[in-house]
Amino acid sequence: MKKLSLYSMSLFAILLLTSCEAVETIFKAGMWWGIIVVVGIVALLLWLFSRGKNS
């Protein structure tokens, strides 16, 4: 009986939980955070270099 319960719970999880969508969402969020961080670092470097030239 315990094996049957484990198998049915596994089948239930496989059919109802769509892990591909979860992974896709995580990668999309990670991609956008990466883009924001890179743009921020580039802007900071440009600001620092322009500040140094004005002195």
PyMOL Python script that loads the backbone (N, CA, C, O; Angstrom):
from pymol import cmd

cmd.read_pdbstr("""\
ATOM      1  N   MET A   1       0.823  -1.191   0.000  1.00  0.00           N
ATOM      2  CA  MET A   1       0.000   0.000   0.000  1.00  0.00           C
ATOM      3  C   MET A   1       0.869   1.258   0.000  1.00  0.00           C
ATOM      4  O   MET A   1       0.533   2.254  -0.641  1.00  0.00           O
ATOM      5  N   LYS A   2       1.991   1.205   0.725  1.00  0.00           N
ATOM      6  CA  LYS A   2       2.863   2.361   0.799  1.00  0.00           C
ATOM      7  C   LYS A   2       3.493   2.655  -0.571  1.00  0.00           C
ATOM      8  O   LYS A   2       3.647   3.818  -0.946  1.00  0.00           O
ATOM      9  N   LYS A   3       3.858   1.594  -1.322  1.00  0.00           N
ATOM     10  CA  LYS A   3       4.420   1.781  -2.653  1.00  0.00           C
ATOM     11  C   LYS A   3       3.399   2.405  -3.595  1.00  0.00           C
ATOM     12  O   LYS A   3       3.739   3.284  -4.387  1.00  0.00           O
ATOM     13  N   LEU A   4       2.177   1.964  -3.514  1.00  0.00           N
ATOM     14  CA  LEU A   4       1.128   2.498  -4.370  1.00  0.00           C
ATOM     15  C   LEU A   4       0.926   3.985  -4.079  1.00  0.00           C
ATOM     16  O   LEU A   4       0.736   4.778  -5.002  1.00  0.00           O
ATOM     17  N   SER A   5       0.967   4.354  -2.833  1.00  0.00           N
ATOM     18  CA  SER A   5       0.802   5.759  -2.467  1.00  0.00           C
ATOM     19  C   SER A   5       1.958   6.593  -3.002  1.00  0.00           C
ATOM     20  O   SER A   5       1.743   7.699  -3.499  1.00  0.00           O
ATOM     21  N   LEU A   6       3.184   6.077  -2.908  1.00  0.00           N
ATOM     22  CA  LEU A   6       4.351   6.786  -3.412  1.00  0.00           C
ATOM     23  C   LEU A   6       4.265   6.959  -4.924  1.00  0.00           C
ATOM     24  O   LEU A   6       4.555   8.035  -5.446  1.00  0.00           O
ATOM     25  N   TYR A   7       3.870   5.908  -5.621  1.00  0.00           N
ATOM     26  CA  TYR A   7       3.741   5.989  -7.071  1.00  0.00           C
ATOM     27  C   TYR A   7       2.646   6.961  -7.481  1.00  0.00           C
ATOM     28  O   TYR A   7       2.827   7.737  -8.419  1.00  0.00           O
ATOM     29  N   SER A   8       1.533   6.929  -6.802  1.00  0.00           N
ATOM     30  CA  SER A   8       0.442   7.832  -7.172  1.00  0.00           C
ATOM     31  C   SER A   8       0.812   9.286  -6.890  1.00  0.00           C
ATOM     32  O   SER A   8       0.446  10.176  -7.658  1.00  0.00           O
ATOM     33  N   MET A   9       1.533   9.537  -5.798  1.00  0.00           N
ATOM     34  CA  MET A   9       1.970  10.904  -5.509  1.00  0.00           C
ATOM     35  C   MET A   9       2.990  11.367  -6.539  1.00  0.00           C
ATOM     36  O   MET A   9       2.971  12.528  -6.947  1.00  0.00           O
ATOM     37  N   SER A  10       3.881  10.475  -6.963  1.00  0.00           N
ATOM     38  CA  SER A  10       4.869  10.828  -7.980  1.00  0.00           C
ATOM     39  C   SER A  10       4.189  11.147  -9.310  1.00  0.00           C
ATOM     40  O   SER A  10       4.530  12.133  -9.964  1.00  0.00           O
ATOM     41  N   LEU A  11       3.249  10.330  -9.699  1.00  0.00           N
ATOM     42  CA  LEU A  11       2.511  10.553 -10.935  1.00  0.00           C
ATOM     43  C   LEU A  11       1.736  11.864 -10.862  1.00  0.00           C
ATOM     44  O   LEU A  11       1.704  12.621 -11.832  1.00  0.00           O
ATOM     45  N   PHE A  12       1.119  12.135  -9.729  1.00  0.00           N
ATOM     46  CA  PHE A  12       0.376  13.376  -9.505  1.00  0.00           C
ATOM     47  C   PHE A  12       1.305  14.579  -9.663  1.00  0.00           C
ATOM     48  O   PHE A  12       0.944  15.562 -10.310  1.00  0.00           O
ATOM     49  N   ALA A  13       2.482  14.505  -9.082  1.00  0.00           N
ATOM     50  CA  ALA A  13       3.437  15.612  -9.155  1.00  0.00           C
ATOM     51  C   ALA A  13       3.934  15.813 -10.581  1.00  0.00           C
ATOM     52  O   ALA A  13       4.075  16.949 -11.033  1.00  0.00           O
ATOM     53  N   ILE A  14       4.197  14.732 -11.284  1.00  0.00           N
ATOM     54  CA  ILE A  14       4.701  14.837 -12.659  1.00  0.00           C
ATOM     55  C   ILE A  14       3.650  15.448 -13.575  1.00  0.00           C
ATOM     56  O   ILE A  14       3.979  16.259 -14.441  1.00  0.00           O
ATOM     57  N   LEU A  15       2.399  15.070 -13.393  1.00  0.00           N
ATOM     58  CA  LEU A  15       1.351  15.564 -14.277  1.00  0.00           C
ATOM     59  C   LEU A  15       0.942  17.003 -13.974  1.00  0.00           C
ATOM     60  O   LEU A  15       0.649  17.764 -14.896  1.00  0.00           O
ATOM     61  N   LEU A  16       0.918  17.382 -12.715  1.00  0.00           N
ATOM     62  CA  LEU A  16       0.392  18.701 -12.360  1.00  0.00           C
ATOM     63  C   LEU A  16       1.446  19.791 -12.221  1.00  0.00           C
ATOM     64  O   LEU A  16       1.160  20.959 -12.485  1.00  0.00           O
ATOM     65  N   LEU A  17       2.632  19.440 -11.821  1.00  0.00           N
ATOM     66  CA  LEU A  17       3.668  20.451 -11.638  1.00  0.00           C
ATOM     67  C   LEU A  17       4.443  20.601 -12.938  1.00  0.00           C
ATOM     68  O   LEU A  17       5.037  19.642 -13.432  1.00  0.00           O
ATOM     69  N   THR A  18       4.434  21.799 -13.485  1.00  0.00           N
ATOM     70  CA  THR A  18       5.148  22.026 -14.727  1.00  0.00           C
ATOM     71  C   THR A  18       6.460  22.728 -14.395  1.00  0.00           C
ATOM     72  O   THR A  18       6.530  23.954 -14.319  1.00  0.00           O
ATOM     73  N   SER A  19       7.476  21.932 -14.206  1.00  0.00           N
ATOM     74  CA  SER A  19       8.769  22.474 -13.798  1.00  0.00           C
ATOM     75  C   SER A  19       9.407  23.295 -14.903  1.00  0.00           C
ATOM     76  O   SER A  19      10.206  24.188 -14.620  1.00  0.00           O
ATOM     77  N   CYS A  20       9.078  23.017 -16.143  1.00  0.00           N
ATOM     78  CA  CYS A  20       9.654  23.788 -17.243  1.00  0.00           C
ATOM     79  C   CYS A  20       9.242  25.251 -17.150  1.00  0.00           C
ATOM     80  O   CYS A  20      10.054  26.140 -17.404  1.00  0.00           O
ATOM     81  N   GLU A  21       8.003  25.504 -16.792  1.00  0.00           N
ATOM     82  CA  GLU A  21       7.538  26.881 -16.645  1.00  0.00           C
ATOM     83  C   GLU A  21       8.250  27.571 -15.487  1.00  0.00           C
ATOM     84  O   GLU A  21       8.600  28.747 -15.585  1.00  0.00           O
ATOM     85  N   ALA A  22       8.461  26.853 -14.406  1.00  0.00           N
ATOM     86  CA  ALA A  22       9.151  27.432 -13.254  1.00  0.00           C
ATOM     87  C   ALA A  22      10.592  27.782 -13.619  1.00  0.00           C
ATOM     88  O   ALA A  22      11.076  28.861 -13.277  1.00  0.00           O
ATOM     89  N   VAL A  23      11.270  26.883 -14.304  1.00  0.00           N
ATOM     90  CA  VAL A  23      12.652  27.132 -14.711  1.00  0.00           C
ATOM     91  C   VAL A  23      12.712  28.296 -15.695  1.00  0.00           C
ATOM     92  O   VAL A  23      13.611  29.134 -15.621  1.00  0.00           O
ATOM     93  N   GLU A  24      11.754  28.342 -16.612  1.00  0.00           N
ATOM     94  CA  GLU A  24      11.706  29.435 -17.589  1.00  0.00           C
ATOM     95  C   GLU A  24      11.532  30.783 -16.888  1.00  0.00           C
ATOM     96  O   GLU A  24      12.182  31.761 -17.257  1.00  0.00           O
ATOM     97  N   THR A  25      10.667  30.837 -15.889  1.00  0.00           N
ATOM     98  CA  THR A  25      10.449  32.072 -15.140  1.00  0.00           C
ATOM     99  C   THR A  25      11.704  32.491 -14.396  1.00  0.00           C
ATOM    100  O   THR A  25      12.052  33.672 -14.376  1.00  0.00           O
ATOM    101  N   ILE A  26      12.382  31.533 -13.786  1.00  0.00           N
ATOM    102  CA  ILE A  26      13.611  31.836 -13.049  1.00  0.00           C
ATOM    103  C   ILE A  26      14.674  32.378 -13.997  1.00  0.00           C
ATOM    104  O   ILE A  26      15.360  33.346 -13.668  1.00  0.00           O
ATOM    105  N   PHE A  27      14.820  31.760 -15.179  1.00  0.00           N
ATOM    106  CA  PHE A  27      15.834  32.227 -16.118  1.00  0.00           C
ATOM    107  C   PHE A  27      15.488  33.591 -16.683  1.00  0.00           C
ATOM    108  O   PHE A  27      16.378  34.412 -16.907  1.00  0.00           O
ATOM    109  N   LYS A  28      14.192  33.850 -16.919  1.00  0.00           N
ATOM    110  CA  LYS A  28      13.797  35.178 -17.406  1.00  0.00           C
ATOM    111  C   LYS A  28      14.116  36.238 -16.362  1.00  0.00           C
ATOM    112  O   LYS A  28      14.656  37.295 -16.689  1.00  0.00           O
ATOM    113  N   ALA A  29      13.783  35.959 -15.108  1.00  0.00           N
ATOM    114  CA  ALA A  29      14.089  36.914 -14.040  1.00  0.00           C
ATOM    115  C   ALA A  29      15.590  37.095 -13.909  1.00  0.00           C
ATOM    116  O   ALA A  29      16.063  38.218 -13.731  1.00  0.00           O
ATOM    117  N   GLY A  30      16.339  36.020 -13.995  1.00  0.00           N
ATOM    118  CA  GLY A  30      17.793  36.101 -13.910  1.00  0.00           C
ATOM    119  C   GLY A  30      18.382  36.887 -15.060  1.00  0.00           C
ATOM    120  O   GLY A  30      19.330  37.650 -14.875  1.00  0.00           O
ATOM    121  N   MET A  31      17.828  36.706 -16.244  1.00  0.00           N
ATOM    122  CA  MET A  31      18.321  37.432 -17.407  1.00  0.00           C
ATOM    123  C   MET A  31      18.089  38.926 -17.218  1.00  0.00           C
ATOM    124  O   MET A  31      18.985  39.730 -17.477  1.00  0.00           O
ATOM    125  N   TRP A  32      16.895  39.302 -16.770  1.00  0.00           N
ATOM    126  CA  TRP A  32      16.607  40.727 -16.594  1.00  0.00           C
ATOM    127  C   TRP A  32      17.450  41.338 -15.491  1.00  0.00           C
ATOM    128  O   TRP A  32      17.917  42.468 -15.629  1.00  0.00           O
ATOM    129  N   TRP A  33      17.655  40.616 -14.403  1.00  0.00           N
ATOM    130  CA  TRP A  33      18.528  41.141 -13.333  1.00  0.00           C
ATOM    131  C   TRP A  33      19.951  41.285 -13.839  1.00  0.00           C
ATOM    132  O   TRP A  33      20.637  42.247 -13.494  1.00  0.00           O
ATOM    133  N   GLY A  34      20.401  40.344 -14.651  1.00  0.00           N
ATOM    134  CA  GLY A  34      21.742  40.434 -15.216  1.00  0.00           C
ATOM    135  C   GLY A  34      21.894  41.647 -16.117  1.00  0.00           C
ATOM    136  O   GLY A  34      22.905  42.348 -16.059  1.00  0.00           O
ATOM    137  N   ILE A  35      20.889  41.895 -16.950  1.00  0.00           N
ATOM    138  CA  ILE A  35      20.924  43.059 -17.830  1.00  0.00           C
ATOM    139  C   ILE A  35      20.941  44.345 -17.011  1.00  0.00           C
ATOM    140  O   ILE A  35      21.706  45.260 -17.316  1.00  0.00           O
ATOM    141  N   ILE A  36      20.113  44.426 -15.980  1.00  0.00           N
ATOM    142  CA  ILE A  36      20.056  45.625 -15.136  1.00  0.00           C
ATOM    143  C   ILE A  36      21.395  45.854 -14.441  1.00  0.00           C
ATOM    144  O   ILE A  36      21.875  46.985 -14.378  1.00  0.00           O
ATOM    145  N   VAL A  37      21.992  44.803 -13.928  1.00  0.00           N
ATOM    146  CA  VAL A  37      23.273  44.937 -13.224  1.00  0.00           C
ATOM    147  C   VAL A  37      24.370  45.379 -14.189  1.00  0.00           C
ATOM    148  O   VAL A  37      25.165  46.256 -13.853  1.00  0.00           O
ATOM    149  N   VAL A  38      24.427  44.790 -15.374  1.00  0.00           N
ATOM    150  CA  VAL A  38      25.455  45.156 -16.354  1.00  0.00           C
ATOM    151  C   VAL A  38      25.289  46.610 -16.785  1.00  0.00           C
ATOM    152  O   VAL A  38      26.273  47.345 -16.859  1.00  0.00           O
ATOM    153  N   VAL A  39      24.070  47.031 -17.067  1.00  0.00           N
ATOM    154  CA  VAL A  39      23.826  48.423 -17.453  1.00  0.00           C
ATOM    155  C   VAL A  39      24.216  49.355 -16.310  1.00  0.00           C
ATOM    156  O   VAL A  39      24.802  50.411 -16.549  1.00  0.00           O
ATOM    157  N   GLY A  40      23.900  48.982 -15.083  1.00  0.00           N
ATOM    158  CA  GLY A  40      24.276  49.801 -13.932  1.00  0.00           C
ATOM    159  C   GLY A  40      25.778  49.925 -13.775  1.00  0.00           C
ATOM    160  O   GLY A  40      26.281  51.010 -13.487  1.00  0.00           O
ATOM    161  N   ILE A  41      26.500  48.836 -13.960  1.00  0.00           N
ATOM    162  CA  ILE A  41      27.961  48.871 -13.830  1.00  0.00           C
ATOM    163  C   ILE A  41      28.577  49.715 -14.937  1.00  0.00           C
ATOM    164  O   ILE A  41      29.484  50.507 -14.682  1.00  0.00           O
ATOM    165  N   VAL A  42      28.091  49.552 -16.166  1.00  0.00           N
ATOM    166  CA  VAL A  42      28.606  50.350 -17.274  1.00  0.00           C
ATOM    167  C   VAL A  42      28.326  51.828 -17.032  1.00  0.00           C
ATOM    168  O   VAL A  42      29.201  52.661 -17.268  1.00  0.00           O
ATOM    169  N   ALA A  43      27.136  52.170 -16.569  1.00  0.00           N
ATOM    170  CA  ALA A  43      26.803  53.566 -16.281  1.00  0.00           C
ATOM    171  C   ALA A  43      27.701  54.115 -15.171  1.00  0.00           C
ATOM    172  O   ALA A  43      28.162  55.253 -15.253  1.00  0.00           O
ATOM    173  N   LEU A  44      27.949  53.323 -14.150  1.00  0.00           N
ATOM    174  CA  LEU A  44      28.829  53.749 -13.055  1.00  0.00           C
ATOM    175  C   LEU A  44      30.256  53.990 -13.559  1.00  0.00           C
ATOM    176  O   LEU A  44      30.880  54.985 -13.191  1.00  0.00           O
ATOM    177  N   LEU A  45      30.770  53.092 -14.392  1.00  0.00           N
ATOM    178  CA  LEU A  45      32.107  53.269 -14.945  1.00  0.00           C
ATOM    179  C   LEU A  45      32.192  54.510 -15.828  1.00  0.00           C
ATOM    180  O   LEU A  45      33.154  55.273 -15.738  1.00  0.00           O
ATOM    181  N   LEU A  46      31.197  54.712 -16.672  1.00  0.00           N
ATOM    182  CA  LEU A  46      31.193  55.914 -17.516  1.00  0.00           C
ATOM    183  C   LEU A  46      31.147  57.175 -16.672  1.00  0.00           C
ATOM    184  O   LEU A  46      31.836  58.149 -16.975  1.00  0.00           O
ATOM    185  N   TRP A  47      30.354  57.168 -15.628  1.00  0.00           N
ATOM    186  CA  TRP A  47      30.264  58.322 -14.735  1.00  0.00           C
ATOM    187  C   TRP A  47      31.595  58.579 -14.041  1.00  0.00           C
ATOM    188  O   TRP A  47      32.024  59.727 -13.926  1.00  0.00           O
ATOM    189  N   LEU A  48      32.254  57.516 -13.578  1.00  0.00           N
ATOM    190  CA  LEU A  48      33.539  57.677 -12.902  1.00  0.00           C
ATOM    191  C   LEU A  48      34.613  58.195 -13.867  1.00  0.00           C
ATOM    192  O   LEU A  48      35.409  59.059 -13.499  1.00  0.00           O
ATOM    193  N   PHE A  49      34.638  57.668 -15.107  1.00  0.00           N
ATOM    194  CA  PHE A  49      35.632  58.132 -16.063  1.00  0.00           C
ATOM    195  C   PHE A  49      35.374  59.577 -16.482  1.00  0.00           C
ATOM    196  O   PHE A  49      36.319  60.352 -16.628  1.00  0.00           O
ATOM    197  N   SER A  50      34.118  59.947 -16.677  1.00  0.00           N
ATOM    198  CA  SER A  50      33.825  61.325 -17.060  1.00  0.00           C
ATOM    199  C   SER A  50      34.122  62.280 -15.920  1.00  0.00           C
ATOM    200  O   SER A  50      34.515  63.423 -16.156  1.00  0.00           O
ATOM    201  N   ARG A  51      33.944  61.837 -14.713  1.00  0.00           N
ATOM    202  CA  ARG A  51      34.238  62.660 -13.541  1.00  0.00           C
ATOM    203  C   ARG A  51      35.741  62.873 -13.411  1.00  0.00           C
ATOM    204  O   ARG A  51      36.187  63.950 -13.016  1.00  0.00           O
ATOM    205  N   GLY A  52      36.510  61.863 -13.739  1.00  0.00           N
ATOM    206  CA  GLY A  52      37.972  61.966 -13.659  1.00  0.00           C
ATOM    207  C   GLY A  52      38.553  62.893 -14.712  1.00  0.00           C
ATOM    208  O   GLY A  52      39.544  63.578 -14.455  1.00  0.00           O
ATOM    209  N   LYS A  53      37.946  62.924 -15.903  1.00  0.00           N
ATOM    210  CA  LYS A  53      38.446  63.791 -16.977  1.00  0.00           C
ATOM    211  C   LYS A  53      38.160  65.260 -16.689  1.00  0.00           C
ATOM    212  O   LYS A  53      38.925  66.126 -17.114  1.00  0.00           O
ATOM    213  N   ASN A  54      37.087  65.558 -15.983  1.00  0.00           N
ATOM    214  CA  ASN A  54      36.711  66.948 -15.703  1.00  0.00           C
ATOM    215  C   ASN A  54      37.615  67.592 -14.660  1.00  0.00           C
ATOM    216  O   ASN A  54      37.685  68.819 -14.594  1.00  0.00           O
ATOM    217  N   SER A  55      38.299  66.814 -13.855  1.00  0.00           N
ATOM    218  CA  SER A  55      39.131  67.368 -12.774  1.00  0.00           C
ATOM    219  C   SER A  55      40.405  67.981 -13.261  1.00  0.00           C
ATOM    220  O   SER A  55      41.194  68.482 -12.460  1.00  0.00           O
TER     221      SER A  55
END
""", "prot")
cmd.dss("prot")
cmd.show_as("cartoon", "prot")
cmd.util.cbc("prot")
cmd.orient("prot")
